[in-house]
Amino acid sequence: NAGVTQTPKFRILKIGQSMTLQCTQDMNHNYMYWYRQDPGMGLKLIYYSVGAGITDKGEVPNGYNVSRSTTEDFPLRLELAAPSQTSVYFCASSYGVSAGYTFGSGTRLTVV
Amino acid sequence: GQQVMQIPQYQHVQEGEDFTTYCNSSTTLSNIQWYKQRPGGHPVFLIQLVKSGEVKKQKRLTFQFGEAKKNSSLHITATQTTDVGTYFCAGSTGNQFYFGTGTSLTVIP
């Protein structure tokens, strides 16, 4: 049982480039989330999804896009990367709105 | 917007001492969760509290939810080096959880 799998683990982007952070879970969870974590800060919600075909904005959605075509996958797209998007990105899933989250191991992204 | 504040930001303790971190919300929460993140790792779910005044224990860890459901605390008795990490609370009023800024715990052997 792999849980939540994120790829890649590390990435360096140049300003203006684009990339997709992949997230997949094998627990049949309906709820999935993308957070970013900056040094010394908590986790800020970027986007979340309550099921396939449904996505919604969190606290800090600007500069990002998501899609949820299947229950398992919830990719995060960065268009026109900016230095302010340098962060660690965590994907998480849960079986219900009030259930504990299972986090992936994270993607460390640097934009230069 | 939703604010969840956590104090202290950092705490250094001698091994064997107790440790407490506090979480405060500007609004009434429906429930609160606690997570632990080891250095370089990802957050791991510890527990969820739902009821007003609820107290739950996990071995040396004691979690409390305030009567007004606006604050919570995590207390560790007799810390060990394995307790090192950052402890986050996360409060919810609906579809999403808002994470506190975390308390980084260092345990000095």
Backbone of each chain as ProteinMPNN parsed JSONL, in Angstrom:
{"seq_chain_A": "NAGVTQTPKFRILKIGQSMTLQCTQDMNHNYMYWYRQDPGMGLKLIYYSVGAGITDKGEVPNGYNVSRSTTEDFPLRLELAAPSQTSVYFCASSYGVSAGYTFGSGTRLTVV", "coords_chain_A": {"N_chain_A": [[0.847, -1.184, 0.0], [0.956, 1.937, -1.152], [0.093, 4.509, -0.447], [0.179, 7.977, -0.573], [1.704, 9.225, -3.363], [4.197, 11.298, -4.582], [5.679, 12.981, -7.312], [8.078, 15.025, -9.094], [10.704, 14.479, -6.587], [12.503, 16.513, -6.211], [13.09, 19.645, -7.864], [14.407, 22.028, -10.091], [13.544, 25.04, -11.465], [13.541, 27.429, -14.119], [12.809, 30.921, -14.142], [9.649, 31.64, -15.486], [9.327, 29.188, -16.73], [7.305, 26.191, -17.022], [5.643, 23.581, -15.193], [4.463, 20.347, -14.092], [3.399, 19.027, -11.085], [3.164, 15.842, -9.89], [0.669, 13.793, -8.33], [-0.535, 10.955, -6.782], [-2.836, 8.656, -5.344], [-3.566, 5.593, -3.644], [-5.617, 4.814, -2.034], [-8.255, 5.097, -2.439], [-9.393, 7.503, -1.704], [-11.679, 10.196, -1.557], [-11.18, 12.899, -1.104], [-8.735, 15.266, -1.886], [-5.713, 17.233, -1.654], [-3.631, 20.123, -2.147], [-0.813, 21.533, -0.705], [1.438, 24.181, 0.148], [4.585, 24.69, 1.701], [6.456, 26.981, 3.334], [9.683, 27.985, 4.632], [9.742, 27.843, 8.16], [7.085, 28.313, 8.311], [3.581, 27.499, 8.425], [1.415, 25.175, 6.746], [0.038, 26.081, 3.69], [-3.02, 26.072, 2.012], [-3.47, 25.306, -1.355], [-5.078, 24.296, -3.539], [-8.004, 22.214, -3.534], [-9.846, 19.104, -3.723], [-12.94, 17.494, -3.806], [-13.738, 15.263, -4.991], [-13.643, 13.267, -8.015], [-13.531, 15.296, -10.882], [-14.216, 17.612, -9.554], [-13.012, 20.594, -8.293], [-11.548, 23.101, -6.139], [-10.615, 26.394, -5.025], [-8.048, 27.146, -2.639], [-6.377, 28.855, 0.015], [-4.188, 30.126, -1.264], [-4.23, 30.233, -4.308], [-3.259, 31.538, -6.611], [-1.383, 31.497, -9.6], [-1.311, 28.826, -9.95], [-2.745, 25.739, -11.164], [-5.182, 23.087, -11.183], [-6.355, 19.733, -11.799], [-8.779, 17.107, -11.767], [-9.282, 14.328, -12.91], [-9.535, 11.675, -12.344], [-10.201, 9.52, -9.495], [-7.798, 8.801, -8.31], [-5.7, 10.535, -9.104], [-4.216, 13.791, -8.849], [-2.979, 16.242, -10.189], [-0.799, 19.117, -9.994], [-0.403, 22.138, -11.575], [2.039, 24.418, -12.54], [2.227, 27.461, -14.037], [4.3, 29.634, -15.847], [6.566, 30.011, -13.946], [7.593, 31.598, -10.909], [9.97, 33.228, -8.682], [8.744, 33.441, -6.178], [7.357, 31.146, -5.934], [9.028, 29.232, -5.062], [9.332, 26.618, -2.891], [8.244, 23.989, -0.627], [6.181, 21.472, -1.722], [3.294, 19.784, -0.798], [1.202, 17.049, -1.285], [-1.933, 15.739, -0.286], [-4.326, 13.388, 1.023], [-7.654, 12.362, 2.009], [-10.253, 10.324, 3.468], [-12.584, 11.482, 4.138], [-14.237, 14.649, 4.828], [-13.662, 15.386, 7.419], [-11.665, 13.728, 8.211], [-8.404, 12.404, 9.139], [-5.464, 13.548, 7.441], [-3.493, 11.995, 4.904], [-0.274, 12.461, 3.98], [1.849, 13.019, 1.132], [5.382, 12.565, 0.354], [6.436, 14.932, -0.471], [7.477, 17.629, -2.706], [10.314, 19.352, -3.46], [10.729, 22.461, -4.656], [12.588, 24.743, -6.525], [12.805, 27.954, -7.836], [14.619, 29.742, -10.128]], "CA_chain_A": [[0.0, 0.0, 0.0], [1.905, 3.039, -1.28], [-0.401, 5.741, 0.168], [0.208, 9.126, -1.469], [2.987, 9.282, -4.051], [4.458, 12.548, -5.288], [6.869, 13.08, -8.156], [9.376, 14.548, -8.627], [11.055, 14.859, -5.221], [13.221, 17.783, -6.296], [13.091, 20.223, -9.196], [14.835, 23.415, -10.242], [12.924, 25.65, -12.636], [13.915, 28.806, -14.426], [11.674, 31.844, -14.163], [8.864, 31.591, -16.714], [9.06, 27.819, -17.154], [6.108, 25.561, -16.476], [5.813, 22.174, -14.838], [3.357, 19.696, -13.397], [3.726, 18.172, -9.958], [2.241, 14.711, -9.925], [0.229, 13.219, -7.062], [-1.464, 9.849, -6.941], [-3.083, 7.911, -4.111], [-4.157, 4.284, -3.91], [-6.471, 4.502, -0.888], [-9.63, 5.369, -2.864], [-9.881, 8.678, -0.99], [-12.335, 11.187, -2.404], [-10.654, 14.238, -0.862], [-7.301, 15.466, -2.126], [-5.317, 18.603, -1.344], [-2.265, 20.57, -2.398], [-0.33, 22.548, 0.207], [2.834, 24.607, 0.062], [5.177, 24.975, 3.013], [7.632, 27.833, 3.28], [10.483, 27.815, 5.849], [9.232, 28.447, 9.377], [5.655, 28.623, 8.191], [2.694, 26.347, 8.368], [1.034, 24.743, 5.407], [-0.997, 26.899, 3.076], [-3.778, 25.297, 1.045], [-3.472, 25.898, -2.693], [-6.314, 23.81, -4.14], [-8.457, 20.936, -3.019], [-10.849, 18.435, -4.538], [-13.79, 16.616, -2.995], [-14.043, 14.086, -5.795], [-13.269, 13.383, -9.433], [-14.265, 16.318, -11.619], [-14.549, 18.76, -8.71], [-11.872, 21.229, -7.644], [-11.863, 24.408, -5.579], [-9.454, 27.15, -4.592], [-7.754, 27.294, -1.233], [-5.937, 30.186, 0.458], [-3.164, 30.728, -2.125], [-4.305, 29.551, -5.597], [-2.736, 32.293, -7.754], [-0.183, 30.948, -10.232], [-1.429, 27.366, -9.987], [-3.981, 25.136, -11.652], [-5.295, 21.661, -10.888], [-7.417, 18.981, -12.455], [-9.053, 15.848, -11.065], [-10.037, 13.51, -13.868], [-9.76, 10.363, -11.728], [-10.105, 9.538, -8.031], [-6.436, 8.56, -7.865], [-4.692, 11.515, -9.499], [-4.533, 15.201, -8.601], [-1.772, 16.987, -10.562], [-0.738, 20.563, -9.772], [0.288, 22.765, -12.687], [2.594, 25.751, -12.371], [2.459, 28.161, -15.292], [5.132, 30.835, -15.703], [7.12, 29.938, -12.598], [8.181, 32.801, -10.325], [10.755, 32.912, -7.476], [7.859, 33.326, -5.018], [6.823, 29.78, -5.883], [10.021, 28.374, -4.417], [8.667, 26.099, -1.699], [8.029, 22.547, -0.609], [4.77, 21.213, -2.03], [2.779, 18.526, -0.287], [-0.12, 16.564, -1.669], [-2.52, 14.95, 0.795], [-5.661, 12.861, 0.738], [-8.402, 11.869, 3.163], [-11.461, 9.633, 3.017], [-13.733, 12.326, 4.423], [-13.904, 16.045, 5.078], [-13.171, 15.534, 8.786], [-10.724, 12.647, 8.503], [-6.993, 12.75, 9.117], [-4.861, 13.57, 6.115], [-2.276, 11.261, 4.598], [0.546, 13.314, 3.137], [2.963, 12.498, 0.364], [6.705, 12.916, 0.879], [6.735, 16.307, -0.848], [8.33, 18.033, -3.83], [11.051, 20.588, -3.159], [10.84, 23.21, -5.901], [13.338, 26.0, -6.509], [12.671, 28.732, -9.067], [15.764, 30.654, -10.183]], "C_chain_A": [[0.884, 1.235, 0.0], [1.407, 4.3, -0.589], [-0.489, 6.854, -0.847], [1.612, 9.242, -2.049], [3.113, 10.579, -4.832], [5.725, 12.423, -6.119], [6.882, 14.43, -8.848], [9.614, 14.924, -7.174], [11.752, 16.216, -5.187], [13.12, 18.3, -7.729], [13.576, 21.653, -9.112], [14.249, 23.941, -11.551], [13.513, 27.032, -12.874], [12.638, 29.656, -14.452], [10.972, 31.758, -15.52], [8.587, 30.192, -17.23], [7.789, 27.302, -16.483], [6.431, 24.127, -16.095], [4.554, 21.663, -14.143], [3.913, 18.826, -12.284], [2.67, 17.063, -9.916], [1.916, 14.216, -8.516], [-0.768, 12.112, -7.347], [-1.615, 9.12, -5.611], [-3.845, 6.628, -4.443], [-5.093, 3.848, -2.79], [-7.951, 4.747, -1.193], [-10.25, 6.528, -2.068], [-10.534, 9.647, -1.963], [-11.673, 12.558, -2.302], [-9.148, 14.274, -1.102], [-6.968, 16.948, -2.035], [-3.899, 18.857, -1.828], [-1.945, 21.7, -1.431], [1.078, 22.963, -0.216], [3.31, 24.965, 1.464], [6.451, 25.764, 2.817], [8.356, 27.74, 4.619], [9.889, 28.547, 7.039], [7.753, 28.764, 9.351], [4.851, 27.328, 8.245], [2.418, 25.973, 6.924], [-0.114, 25.6, 4.901], [-1.687, 26.094, 1.98], [-3.837, 26.022, -0.293], [-4.794, 25.577, -3.396], [-6.718, 22.526, -3.434], [-9.555, 20.379, -3.924], [-11.646, 17.482, -3.652], [-14.211, 15.371, -3.77], [-13.657, 14.325, -7.236], [-14.166, 14.406, -10.122], [-14.581, 17.572, -10.857], [-13.286, 19.309, -8.067], [-12.301, 22.601, -7.124], [-10.593, 25.058, -5.067], [-9.319, 27.126, -3.08], [-7.333, 28.721, -0.923], [-5.043, 30.881, -0.565], [-3.166, 30.103, -3.522], [-3.615, 30.256, -6.774], [-1.431, 31.708, -8.273], [-0.219, 29.436, -10.382], [-2.751, 26.958, -10.635], [-3.982, 23.651, -11.317], [-6.37, 21.052, -11.772], [-7.604, 17.696, -11.663], [-9.933, 14.994, -11.977], [-10.326, 12.114, -13.319], [-9.707, 10.515, -10.207], [-8.665, 9.504, -7.565], [-5.491, 9.742, -8.047], [-5.147, 12.961, -9.301], [-3.282, 16.031, -8.913], [-1.922, 18.488, -10.325], [0.123, 21.176, -10.863], [0.76, 24.153, -12.308], [2.844, 26.33, -13.749], [3.303, 29.395, -15.008], [5.689, 30.957, -14.286], [7.789, 31.251, -12.183], [8.963, 32.427, -9.065], [9.878, 32.752, -6.23], [7.23, 31.931, -4.891], [7.85, 28.761, -5.404], [9.462, 27.928, -3.072], [8.746, 24.579, -1.704], [6.528, 22.318, -0.772], [4.379, 19.825, -1.534], [1.391, 18.265, -0.844], [-0.632, 15.71, -0.516], [-3.874, 14.427, 0.349], [-6.329, 12.442, 2.036], [-9.692, 11.235, 2.671], [-12.716, 10.463, 3.278], [-13.293, 13.724, 4.77], [-13.326, 16.242, 6.473], [-12.183, 14.445, 9.177], [-9.297, 13.149, 8.486], [-6.43, 12.666, 7.723], [-3.667, 12.626, 6.056], [-1.493, 12.087, 3.6], [1.532, 12.498, 2.318], [4.276, 13.019, 0.928], [7.176, 14.284, 0.416], [7.592, 16.447, -2.081], [8.985, 19.347, -3.451], [11.354, 21.297, -4.456], [11.602, 24.505, -5.676], [13.177, 26.68, -7.853], [13.768, 29.782, -9.081], [15.726, 31.498, -11.463]], "O_chain_A": [[1.497, 1.561, 1.017], [2.232, 5.112, -0.171], [-1.152, 6.71, -1.874], [2.591, 9.345, -1.31], [2.248, 10.918, -5.64], [6.714, 11.835, -5.683], [5.816, 14.955, -9.171], [8.795, 15.628, -6.584], [11.598, 16.973, -4.229], [13.071, 17.523, -8.683], [13.217, 22.398, -8.2], [14.444, 23.348, -12.612], [13.929, 27.713, -11.937], [11.547, 29.166, -14.743], [11.617, 31.797, -16.568], [7.71, 30.009, -18.075], [7.277, 27.883, -15.526], [7.377, 23.533, -16.612], [3.711, 22.431, -13.679], [4.79, 17.993, -12.512], [1.465, 17.318, -9.909], [2.769, 14.219, -7.629], [-1.738, 12.317, -8.077], [-0.658, 8.981, -4.85], [-4.646, 6.577, -5.376], [-5.338, 2.655, -2.611], [-8.8, 4.62, -0.31], [-11.45, 6.543, -1.793], [-10.018, 9.892, -3.053], [-11.609, 13.296, -3.286], [-8.395, 13.44, -0.599], [-7.809, 17.808, -2.297], [-3.078, 17.944, -1.912], [-2.677, 22.685, -1.333], [1.806, 22.198, -0.849], [2.552, 25.468, 2.293], [7.409, 25.282, 2.212], [7.73, 27.45, 5.638], [9.567, 29.732, 6.947], [7.23, 29.407, 10.261], [5.387, 26.226, 8.125], [3.111, 26.411, 6.005], [-1.106, 25.814, 5.598], [-1.028, 25.505, 1.123], [-4.205, 27.194, -0.362], [-5.53, 26.478, -3.796], [-5.895, 21.844, -2.823], [-10.112, 21.083, -4.767], [-11.074, 16.751, -2.843], [-14.952, 14.531, -3.259], [-13.375, 15.456, -7.632], [-15.387, 14.39, -9.971], [-15.149, 18.511, -11.416], [-12.57, 18.585, -7.376], [-13.276, 23.185, -7.597], [-9.625, 24.382, -4.721], [-10.304, 27.091, -2.342], [-7.846, 29.676, -1.507], [-5.125, 32.099, -0.722], [-2.169, 29.485, -3.894], [-3.406, 29.642, -7.82], [-0.497, 31.455, -7.512], [0.731, 28.833, -10.882], [-3.724, 27.711, -10.651], [-2.926, 23.032, -11.185], [-7.171, 21.747, -12.397], [-6.691, 17.249, -10.969], [-11.155, 14.949, -11.831], [-11.254, 11.447, -13.774], [-9.222, 11.525, -9.697], [-8.329, 10.102, -6.543], [-4.581, 9.937, -7.241], [-6.302, 13.306, -9.55], [-2.597, 16.476, -7.993], [-3.011, 19.05, -10.438], [1.268, 20.765, -11.049], [-0.017, 24.97, -11.814], [3.589, 25.755, -14.542], [3.053, 30.116, -14.043], [5.339, 31.867, -13.534], [8.45, 31.917, -12.98], [8.658, 31.413, -8.437], [10.234, 32.002, -5.321], [6.646, 31.594, -3.861], [7.567, 27.564, -5.351], [9.154, 28.757, -2.215], [9.244, 23.967, -2.649], [5.716, 22.899, -0.053], [5.05, 18.832, -1.817], [0.53, 19.144, -0.867], [0.149, 15.034, 0.154], [-4.487, 14.954, -0.58], [-5.659, 12.198, 3.04], [-10.175, 11.562, 1.587], [-13.778, 10.19, 2.718], [-12.105, 13.968, 4.984], [-12.566, 17.186, 6.687], [-11.898, 14.265, 10.361], [-9.002, 14.188, 7.895], [-6.846, 11.834, 6.917], [-2.926, 12.477, 7.028], [-1.978, 12.383, 2.508], [1.99, 11.436, 2.741], [4.284, 13.816, 1.866], [8.219, 14.756, 0.868], [8.328, 15.538, -2.462], [8.308, 20.332, -3.159], [12.138, 20.808, -5.27], [11.303, 25.267, -4.757], [13.387, 26.06, -8.896], [13.856, 30.612, -8.176], [16.61, 32.325, -11.684]]}, "seq_chain_B": "GQQVMQIPQYQHVQEGEDFTTYCNSSTTLSNIQWYKQRPGGHPVFLIQLVKSGEVKKQKRLTFQFGEAKKNSSLHITATQTTDVGTYFCAGSTGNQFYFGTGTSLTVIP", "coords_chain_B": {"N_chain_B": [[-9.978, 36.132, 7.009], [-9.787, 32.638, 7.99], [-7.893, 32.086, 10.911], [-5.308, 30.442, 12.481], [-3.41, 30.328, 15.201], [-0.268, 29.483, 16.631], [1.658, 28.728, 19.464], [4.585, 28.042, 21.494], [6.854, 29.268, 18.887], [9.287, 28.035, 18.727], [10.876, 25.553, 20.758], [13.135, 24.482, 23.132], [14.121, 21.733, 24.974], [15.392, 19.88, 27.784], [16.098, 16.442, 27.639], [13.62, 14.42, 29.043], [12.25, 16.457, 30.267], [9.049, 18.162, 30.329], [6.792, 19.191, 27.668], [4.817, 21.635, 26.035], [2.566, 22.739, 23.562], [0.551, 25.311, 22.167], [-2.542, 26.098, 20.624], [-4.495, 28.459, 18.97], [-7.577, 29.757, 17.837], [-9.257, 32.194, 15.821], [-11.886, 31.898, 15.37], [-14.736, 29.798, 16.148], [-14.162, 26.354, 16.091], [-14.979, 23.407, 14.207], [-13.683, 20.991, 14.426], [-10.425, 19.791, 15.424], [-7.151, 18.97, 14.408], [-4.03, 17.269, 14.993], [-0.649, 17.174, 13.963], [2.563, 15.683, 13.315], [5.747, 16.565, 12.19], [8.691, 15.324, 11.167], [12.124, 16.45, 10.96], [12.89, 17.331, 7.662], [10.933, 15.68, 6.727], [7.489, 14.638, 6.101], [4.232, 15.873, 7.116], [2.618, 13.959, 9.635], [-0.334, 12.462, 10.59], [-1.652, 12.719, 13.841], [-3.865, 12.869, 15.697], [-7.407, 13.532, 16.137], [-9.638, 15.915, 17.456], [-12.941, 16.484, 18.51], [-15.093, 17.084, 20.209], [-16.279, 19.552, 22.53], [-14.146, 20.445, 25.168], [-12.841, 18.043, 25.085], [-10.495, 15.456, 25.892], [-7.713, 13.608, 24.955], [-5.471, 10.83, 25.021], [-2.276, 9.635, 24.019], [-0.099, 7.459, 24.787], [2.629, 9.11, 25.976], [1.635, 11.527, 25.158], [-0.723, 14.119, 25.479], [-3.735, 15.442, 24.471], [-5.808, 18.288, 24.209], [-9.002, 19.842, 23.79], [-10.427, 22.973, 23.809], [-13.104, 24.308, 25.886], [-14.668, 26.209, 24.576], [-14.119, 25.557, 22.02], [-12.167, 26.909, 20.618], [-9.536, 26.774, 21.127], [-6.639, 24.689, 21.625], [-4.426, 22.185, 22.942], [-1.272, 20.482, 23.054], [0.425, 18.243, 24.982], [3.46, 16.9, 25.986], [4.78, 14.473, 28.0], [7.732, 13.969, 29.822], [9.894, 14.2, 27.723], [11.477, 12.608, 24.896], [14.302, 11.885, 22.759], [13.276, 11.031, 20.404], [11.031, 12.519, 20.083], [11.581, 14.792, 18.731], [10.872, 17.333, 16.339], [8.457, 19.127, 14.309], [5.402, 20.284, 15.49], [2.159, 20.516, 14.426], [-0.981, 22.137, 14.614], [-4.253, 21.872, 13.215], [-7.093, 23.458, 12.268], [-10.601, 23.231, 11.612], [-13.478, 24.597, 9.991], [-15.187, 23.78, 8.171], [-15.011, 22.702, 4.936], [-12.268, 22.707, 4.742], [-9.048, 22.418, 6.311], [-7.2, 24.611, 8.362], [-3.9, 25.254, 8.85], [-1.809, 25.73, 11.703], [1.195, 27.651, 12.444], [3.05, 26.009, 13.531], [5.08, 24.358, 16.06], [8.393, 24.058, 16.719], [10.179, 21.502, 18.074], [13.017, 20.873, 19.954], [14.989, 18.439, 21.42], [17.268, 18.088, 23.913], [19.833, 15.887, 24.538]], "CA_chain_B": [[-10.041, 34.69, 6.812], [-9.517, 31.772, 9.143], [-6.559, 32.212, 11.47], [-4.955, 29.515, 13.55], [-2.108, 30.732, 15.721], [0.333, 28.443, 17.455], [2.802, 29.175, 20.25], [5.615, 28.928, 20.943], [7.346, 28.888, 17.561], [10.398, 27.115, 18.981], [11.034, 25.135, 22.148], [14.245, 23.582, 23.403], [13.968, 21.136, 26.29], [16.277, 18.777, 28.13], [15.423, 15.153, 27.61], [12.98, 14.132, 30.315], [11.358, 17.565, 30.622], [7.766, 18.19, 29.637], [6.654, 20.155, 26.571], [3.437, 21.943, 25.67], [2.325, 23.688, 22.493], [-0.817, 25.812, 22.248], [-3.148, 26.46, 19.346], [-5.637, 29.34, 19.199], [-8.297, 30.142, 16.625], [-10.062, 33.41, 15.922], [-13.296, 31.506, 15.258], [-15.069, 28.489, 16.709], [-13.806, 25.274, 15.183], [-15.784, 22.189, 14.273], [-12.763, 19.998, 14.978], [-9.021, 20.154, 15.323], [-6.245, 17.84, 14.228], [-2.62, 17.496, 15.305], [0.289, 16.472, 13.109], [3.981, 15.788, 13.634], [6.615, 16.535, 11.016], [10.101, 15.172, 11.504], [12.983, 17.264, 10.084], [13.026, 16.801, 6.312], [9.858, 14.744, 6.422], [6.174, 15.161, 5.8], [3.347, 15.804, 8.288], [1.969, 12.682, 9.927], [-1.52, 12.663, 11.412], [-1.582, 12.146, 15.185], [-5.149, 12.698, 16.357], [-8.441, 14.533, 15.882], [-10.547, 16.206, 18.561], [-14.205, 16.974, 17.961], [-16.039, 17.548, 21.229], [-15.892, 20.604, 23.465], [-13.542, 19.95, 26.4], [-12.33, 16.683, 24.891], [-9.105, 15.138, 26.223], [-7.303, 12.293, 24.464], [-4.075, 10.511, 25.333], [-1.546, 8.629, 23.262], [1.121, 7.204, 25.549], [3.085, 10.292, 26.706], [1.046, 12.722, 24.553], [-2.077, 14.448, 25.899], [-4.341, 16.453, 23.606], [-7.023, 18.868, 24.776], [-9.783, 20.782, 22.989], [-11.027, 23.893, 24.755], [-14.564, 24.288, 26.061], [-15.272, 27.056, 23.55], [-13.676, 25.013, 20.722], [-11.331, 27.899, 19.932], [-8.139, 26.529, 21.432], [-6.246, 23.304, 21.845], [-3.037, 22.046, 23.383], [-0.614, 19.183, 23.011], [1.398, 18.156, 26.07], [4.287, 15.698, 25.985], [5.396, 14.212, 29.298], [9.056, 13.319, 29.812], [10.298, 14.127, 26.317], [12.579, 11.748, 24.453], [14.912, 12.415, 21.528], [12.407, 10.66, 19.277], [9.941, 13.497, 19.978], [12.051, 15.928, 17.937], [10.118, 17.612, 15.129], [7.535, 20.25, 14.377], [4.045, 19.861, 15.771], [1.181, 21.424, 13.836], [-2.407, 21.943, 14.765], [-5.022, 22.252, 12.03], [-8.478, 23.627, 12.661], [-11.568, 23.231, 10.509], [-14.843, 25.097, 10.187], [-15.995, 23.291, 7.049], [-14.386, 21.792, 3.982], [-10.812, 22.703, 4.738], [-8.331, 22.622, 7.563], [-6.208, 25.677, 8.355], [-2.797, 24.824, 9.68], [-1.032, 26.686, 12.455], [2.572, 27.818, 11.97], [3.849, 24.928, 14.068], [6.068, 24.531, 17.134], [9.545, 23.199, 16.481], [10.698, 20.98, 19.34], [14.363, 20.302, 20.015], [15.226, 17.741, 22.678], [18.706, 18.022, 24.179], [20.079, 14.638, 25.31]], "C_chain_B": [[-9.706, 33.93, 8.087], [-8.081, 31.928, 9.609], [-6.387, 31.181, 12.572], [-3.537, 29.843, 13.975], [-1.584, 29.659, 16.656], [1.533, 29.015, 18.191], [3.276, 28.06, 21.184], [6.041, 28.474, 19.552], [8.474, 27.866, 17.696], [10.429, 26.764, 20.465], [12.196, 24.153, 22.234], [14.059, 23.041, 24.811], [15.056, 20.108, 26.509], [15.452, 17.489, 28.064], [14.87, 14.834, 29.004], [12.055, 15.239, 30.8], [10.05, 17.451, 29.847], [7.749, 19.3, 28.593], [5.179, 20.378, 26.286], [3.421, 22.953, 24.531], [0.84, 24.026, 22.475], [-1.284, 26.302, 20.884], [-4.396, 27.3, 19.633], [-6.251, 29.775, 17.876], [-9.108, 31.41, 16.876], [-11.562, 33.085, 15.835], [-13.508, 30.133, 15.895], [-14.835, 27.403, 15.668], [-14.78, 24.11, 15.309], [-14.933, 21.034, 14.81], [-11.333, 20.472, 14.786], [-8.188, 18.889, 15.218], [-4.836, 18.261, 14.632], [-1.762, 16.593, 14.434], [1.702, 16.656, 13.646], [4.769, 15.671, 12.334], [8.064, 16.435, 11.474], [10.931, 16.034, 10.559], [13.181, 16.597, 8.728], [11.908, 15.873, 5.883], [8.544, 15.42, 6.085], [5.296, 15.063, 7.047], [2.685, 14.439, 8.4], [0.836, 12.942, 10.912], [-1.355, 11.968, 12.759], [-2.977, 11.843, 15.729], [-6.125, 13.779, 15.911], [-9.305, 14.667, 17.124], [-11.79, 16.871, 18.0], [-15.085, 17.643, 19.014], [-15.446, 18.649, 22.104], [-15.339, 19.98, 24.736], [-12.912, 18.566, 26.294], [-10.853, 16.575, 25.26], [-8.806, 13.729, 25.703], [-5.832, 12.084, 24.78], [-3.552, 9.449, 24.369], [-0.21, 8.461, 23.962], [1.517, 8.468, 26.319], [2.479, 11.6, 26.172], [-0.389, 12.893, 25.042], [-2.58, 15.621, 25.071], [-5.617, 16.953, 24.261], [-7.67, 19.798, 23.767], [-10.551, 21.665, 23.968], [-12.549, 23.828, 24.784], [-15.277, 25.096, 24.979], [-14.909, 26.604, 22.136], [-12.944, 26.072, 19.909], [-9.858, 27.677, 20.227], [-7.902, 25.066, 21.735], [-4.808, 23.284, 22.322], [-2.581, 20.609, 23.214], [0.468, 19.198, 24.084], [2.145, 16.831, 25.958], [4.958, 15.582, 27.341], [6.733, 13.512, 29.094], [9.554, 13.109, 28.383], [11.471, 13.181, 26.089], [13.123, 12.318, 23.152], [14.069, 12.074, 20.3], [11.232, 11.62, 19.1], [10.317, 14.705, 19.133], [11.226, 16.089, 16.667], [9.276, 18.851, 15.312], [6.117, 19.724, 14.522], [3.079, 20.929, 15.264], [-0.213, 21.087, 14.323], [-3.068, 22.387, 13.465], [-6.488, 22.288, 12.426], [-9.4, 23.731, 11.465], [-12.881, 23.856, 10.942], [-15.749, 24.56, 9.079], [-15.228, 22.312, 6.201], [-12.875, 21.731, 4.055], [-10.272, 22.9, 6.157], [-7.303, 23.727, 7.377], [-5.128, 25.316, 9.368], [-2.187, 25.991, 10.451], [0.397, 26.723, 11.931], [3.523, 26.788, 12.567], [4.747, 25.333, 15.224], [7.174, 23.526, 16.882], [10.153, 22.8, 17.814], [12.084, 20.391, 19.149], [14.533, 19.676, 21.385], [16.722, 17.536, 22.846], [18.996, 16.808, 25.043], [20.816, 14.905, 26.619]], "O_chain_B": [[-9.385, 34.519, 9.12], [-7.155, 31.905, 8.798], [-7.216, 31.068, 13.476], [-2.586, 29.663, 13.215], [-2.345, 29.011, 17.375], [2.345, 29.719, 17.591], [2.477, 27.23, 21.618], [5.63, 27.409, 19.093], [8.598, 26.95, 16.883], [10.057, 27.572, 21.316], [12.245, 23.147, 21.526], [13.859, 23.815, 25.747], [15.583, 19.531, 25.558], [14.267, 17.47, 28.395], [15.569, 14.964, 30.009], [11.182, 15.006, 31.636], [9.96, 16.741, 28.846], [8.567, 20.219, 28.621], [4.386, 19.437, 26.293], [4.185, 23.918, 24.543], [-0.015, 23.176, 22.725], [-0.508, 26.848, 20.101], [-5.247, 26.909, 20.432], [-5.546, 30.114, 16.926], [-9.578, 31.661, 17.985], [-12.4, 33.913, 16.19], [-12.549, 29.403, 16.146], [-15.257, 27.52, 14.517], [-15.335, 23.86, 16.379], [-15.426, 20.197, 15.567], [-11.076, 21.439, 14.069], [-8.481, 17.875, 15.853], [-4.494, 19.443, 14.617], [-2.084, 15.429, 14.195], [2.006, 17.634, 14.33], [4.503, 14.808, 11.497], [8.593, 17.356, 12.096], [10.479, 16.324, 9.451], [13.59, 15.438, 8.652], [11.942, 15.334, 4.777], [8.495, 16.62, 5.818], [5.577, 14.262, 7.939], [2.254, 13.848, 7.41], [1.04, 13.573, 11.95], [-0.975, 10.799, 12.829], [-3.255, 10.726, 16.164], [-5.722, 14.811, 15.375], [-9.66, 13.676, 17.764], [-11.701, 17.724, 17.117], [-15.742, 18.648, 18.739], [-14.245, 18.66, 22.376], [-15.965, 19.098, 25.324], [-12.498, 17.988, 27.299], [-10.062, 17.476, 24.982], [-9.546, 12.784, 25.975], [-5.047, 13.032, 24.806], [-4.257, 8.523, 23.967], [0.71, 9.249, 23.744], [0.799, 8.862, 27.238], [2.786, 12.673, 26.692], [-1.176, 11.946, 25.027], [-1.927, 16.662, 24.985], [-6.406, 16.174, 24.795], [-6.986, 20.458, 22.985], [-11.244, 21.161, 24.852], [-13.19, 23.36, 23.843], [-16.355, 24.718, 24.521], [-15.35, 27.212, 21.161], [-13.071, 26.137, 18.686], [-9.009, 28.336, 19.627], [-8.822, 24.312, 22.054], [-4.064, 24.246, 22.131], [-3.373, 19.666, 23.228], [1.331, 20.076, 24.087], [1.531, 15.77, 25.848], [5.637, 16.511, 27.778], [6.847, 12.582, 28.296], [9.624, 11.98, 27.898], [12.324, 12.984, 26.954], [12.471, 13.146, 22.515], [14.146, 12.756, 19.278], [10.518, 11.556, 18.099], [9.47, 15.551, 18.848], [10.916, 15.106, 15.994], [9.363, 19.539, 16.329], [5.685, 18.84, 13.781], [3.178, 22.098, 15.634], [-0.587, 19.919, 14.432], [-2.506, 23.181, 12.711], [-7.053, 21.286, 12.862], [-9.017, 24.26, 10.421], [-13.34, 23.685, 12.071], [-16.944, 24.854, 9.055], [-14.838, 21.238, 6.659], [-12.258, 20.819, 3.503], [-10.925, 23.451, 7.043], [-6.615, 23.776, 6.358], [-5.391, 25.104, 10.552], [-2.062, 27.097, 9.927], [0.77, 25.921, 11.074], [4.68, 26.702, 12.154], [5.129, 26.496, 15.355], [6.945, 22.317, 16.836], [10.589, 23.651, 18.589], [12.299, 19.527, 18.298], [14.253, 20.312, 22.401], [17.365, 16.887, 22.022], [18.475, 16.696, 26.153], [21.094, 13.972, 27.372]]}, "name": "protein", "num_of_chains": 2, "seq": "NAGVTQTPKFRILKIGQSMTLQCTQDMNHNYMYWYRQDPGMGLKLIYYSVGAGITDKGEVPNGYNVSRSTTEDFPLRLELAAPSQTSVYFCASSYGVSAGYTFGSGTRLTVVGQQVMQIPQYQHVQEGEDFTTYCNSSTTLSNIQWYKQRPGGHPVFLIQLVKSGEVKKQKRLTFQFGEAKKNSSLHITATQTTDVGTYFCAGSTGNQFYFGTGTSLTVIP"}
